[in-house]
Amino acid sequence: MKVLVATDKPFAQVAVDGIRKEIENAGYTLALLEKYGEKARLLEAVADADALIIRSDVVDAEVLDAAKQLKIVVRAGAGYDNVDLAAATAHGVCVMNTPGQNSNAVAELAFGLMVMAVRNLYNGTSGTELKGKKLGIHAYGNVGRNVARIAKGFGMDILAYDAFPAAVEAMKQDGITPVDSAEELYAQCNVVSLHIPATAETKGSIGHDLVGRMLKGGVLINTARKEVIDEEGMLKLLGERTDLKYMTDIMPVRHAEFQEVAAGRYFSTPKKMGAQTAEANINAGIAAARQIVGFLKDGCERFRVNK
Ligand SMILES: NC(=O)c1ccc[n+]([C@@H]2O[C@H](COP(=O)([O-])OP(=O)(O)OC[C@H]3O[C@@H](n4cnc5c(N)ncnc54)[C@H](O)[C@@H]3O)[C@@H](O)[C@H]2O)c1
């Protein structure tokens, strides 16, 4: 069995070493195609591959046509819109992602932004502490759970809201106080950390009325997605409530206006940095290799994303 790692933007060497170990220990062969540039080179390399590990590399119908022996593609990372799922299904190829592998990285950045906010963006003035403050975790998934774990160390009082019962069960097990609605969460908290996905329901849902419920001096941290924010509403709110702060890992479309309206109370990373750690990349690559071994040896389809 041949497992091809095809990465136009290569993994770190330590991640490649870890992937190789997983694959070779299982008795398979590892082939490496890095910085291939042209699609023709990918088409050639996949011809005899049984399994494929990719990062942001595009796997479309043409690649799948060329990969006559392919059984599985794993996207090392959370998003998988670079893979044509319908074409993969039509070719009988299983597609997986590796969810959760960058969650700690994102959660740590949320705290980096939180400390920066309560210390007034390090402007030389006296700030406040996180200890004893009420933290609202908006969506209790992979990242939200890591935020809760770290918040315990900070001595915060932790509440969370999630739309789905399984997540509420997880909160109870973790000793986190569940609340019944997003409105209730914002109304009770000093800091809210956003971890909802961008769906039809959540897009543009975080804005004036919801965030306006926050306690005096409230801080909103966004390491989720740009699309969930109603930028118009947030700009209006930050203009009205000069006590509120907004810190984001995803630069708003109207970044310049945020800088103007909320000078000293607003910060955006220059580019999305949540998952940008050596560890997150290594974890995702090794998880991809393990998932391939599990699939080829035992037929395990956990984390499959196509039908
Ligand atoms: N900043 C970064 O670099 C970075 C990196 C990874 C992920 N993310 C983003 O972080 C977010 C969370 O990622 P995750 O890995 O924790 O996802 P996840 O799928 O593990 O968790 C998402 C949670 O949201 C809940 N949810 C869905 N719809 C909801 C709604 N309408 N109201 C309340 N809860 C709802 C789900 O029940 C689930 O518990 C995603 O938006 C993802 O795109 C950002």
The ligand as an SDF file (V2000), in Angstrom:
LIG
                    3D

 44 48  0  0  0  0  0  0  0  0999 V2000
   -8.9600   31.1430   14.3710 N   0  0  0  0  0  0  0  0  0  0  0  0
   -8.6040   30.0360   13.7470 C   0  0  0  0  0  0  0  0  0  0  0  0
   -7.5470   29.9120   13.1660 O   0  0  0  0  0  0  0  0  0  0  0  0
   -9.5230   28.8680   13.7740 C   0  0  0  0  0  0  0  0  0  0  0  0
   -9.0090   27.5620   13.7330 C   0  0  0  0  0  0  0  0  0  0  0  0
   -9.8740   26.4830   13.8540 C   0  0  0  0  0  0  0  0  0  0  0  0
  -11.2380   26.7000   13.9490 C   0  0  0  0  0  0  0  0  0  0  0  0
  -11.7280   27.9720   13.9380 N   0  0  0  0  0  0  0  0  0  0  0  0
  -13.1690   28.2340   14.0360 C   0  0  0  0  0  0  0  0  0  0  0  0
  -13.5830   28.0060   15.3710 O   0  0  0  0  0  0  0  0  0  0  0  0
  -14.9530   27.6150   15.3810 C   0  0  0  0  0  0  0  0  0  0  0  0
  -15.1700   26.4490   16.3080 C   0  0  0  0  0  0  0  0  0  0  0  0
  -14.3510   25.3690   15.9250 O   0  0  0  0  0  0  0  0  0  0  0  0
  -14.4820   23.9480   16.6570 P   0  0  0  0  0  0  0  0  0  0  0  0
  -13.3590   23.1220   16.1730 O   0  0  0  0  0  0  0  0  0  0  0  0
  -14.6860   24.1480   18.1240 O   0  0  0  0  0  0  0  0  0  0  0  0
  -15.8470   23.4220   16.0090 O   0  0  0  0  0  0  0  0  0  0  0  0
  -16.7510   22.2250   16.5420 P   0  0  0  0  0  0  0  0  0  0  0  0
  -17.5080   21.7420   15.3650 O   0  0  0  0  0  0  0  0  0  0  0  0
  -15.9750   21.2710   17.3600 O   0  0  0  0  0  0  0  0  0  0  0  0
  -17.7680   22.9510   17.5520 O   0  0  0  0  0  0  0  0  0  0  0  0
  -18.7520   23.8310   17.1480 C   0  0  0  0  0  0  0  0  0  0  0  0
  -19.8340   23.8650   18.2150 C   0  0  0  0  0  0  0  0  0  0  0  0
  -20.8080   24.8350   17.8310 O   0  0  0  0  0  0  0  0  0  0  0  0
  -22.0740   24.3640   18.2260 C   0  0  0  0  0  0  0  0  0  0  0  0
  -23.0720   25.1020   17.4600 N   0  0  0  0  0  0  0  0  0  0  0  0
  -23.4060   24.9740   16.1560 C   0  0  0  0  0  0  0  0  0  0  0  0
  -24.3610   25.8580   15.8410 N   0  0  0  0  0  0  0  0  0  0  0  0
  -24.6200   26.5830   16.9530 C   0  0  0  0  0  0  0  0  0  0  0  0
  -25.5120   27.6530   17.2550 C   0  0  0  0  0  0  0  0  0  0  0  0
  -26.3250   28.1630   16.3250 N   0  0  0  0  0  0  0  0  0  0  0  0
  -25.5210   28.1480   18.5060 N   0  0  0  0  0  0  0  0  0  0  0  0
  -24.7110   27.6250   19.4500 C   0  0  0  0  0  0  0  0  0  0  0  0
  -23.8600   26.6110   19.2480 N   0  0  0  0  0  0  0  0  0  0  0  0
  -23.8090   26.1000   18.0050 C   0  0  0  0  0  0  0  0  0  0  0  0
  -22.0070   22.8840   17.9530 C   0  0  0  0  0  0  0  0  0  0  0  0
  -22.9960   22.1600   18.6990 O   0  0  0  0  0  0  0  0  0  0  0  0
  -20.5900   22.5410   18.4070 C   0  0  0  0  0  0  0  0  0  0  0  0
  -20.5560   22.1670   19.7630 O   0  0  0  0  0  0  0  0  0  0  0  0
  -15.3200   27.3610   13.9130 C   0  0  0  0  0  0  0  0  0  0  0  0
  -16.0280   28.4870   13.4430 O   0  0  0  0  0  0  0  0  0  0  0  0
  -14.0070   27.2880   13.2020 C   0  0  0  0  0  0  0  0  0  0  0  0
  -14.0970   27.7390   11.8710 O   0  0  0  0  0  0  0  0  0  0  0  0
  -10.8980   29.0480   13.8640 C   0  0  0  0  0  0  0  0  0  0  0  0
  1  2  1  0
  2  3  2  0
  2  4  1  0
  4  5  1  0
  4 44  2  0
  5  6  2  0
  6  7  1  0
  7  8  2  0
  8  9  1  0
  8 44  1  0
  9 10  1  0
  9 42  1  0
 10 11  1  0
 11 12  1  0
 11 40  1  0
 12 13  1  0
 13 14  1  0
 14 15  2  0
 14 16  1  0
 14 17  1  0
 17 18  1  0
 18 19  2  0
 18 20  1  0
 18 21  1  0
 21 22  1  0
 22 23  1  0
 23 24  1  0
 23 38  1  0
 24 25  1  0
 25 26  1  0
 25 36  1  0
 26 27  1  0
 26 35  1  0
 27 28  2  0
 28 29  1  0
 29 30  1  0
 29 35  2  0
 30 31  1  0
 30 32  2  0
 32 33  1  0
 33 34  2  0
 34 35  1  0
 36 37  1  0
 36 38  1  0
 38 39  1  0
 40 41  1  0
 40 42  1  0
 42 43  1  0
M  CHG  2   8   1  16  -1
M  END
$$$$
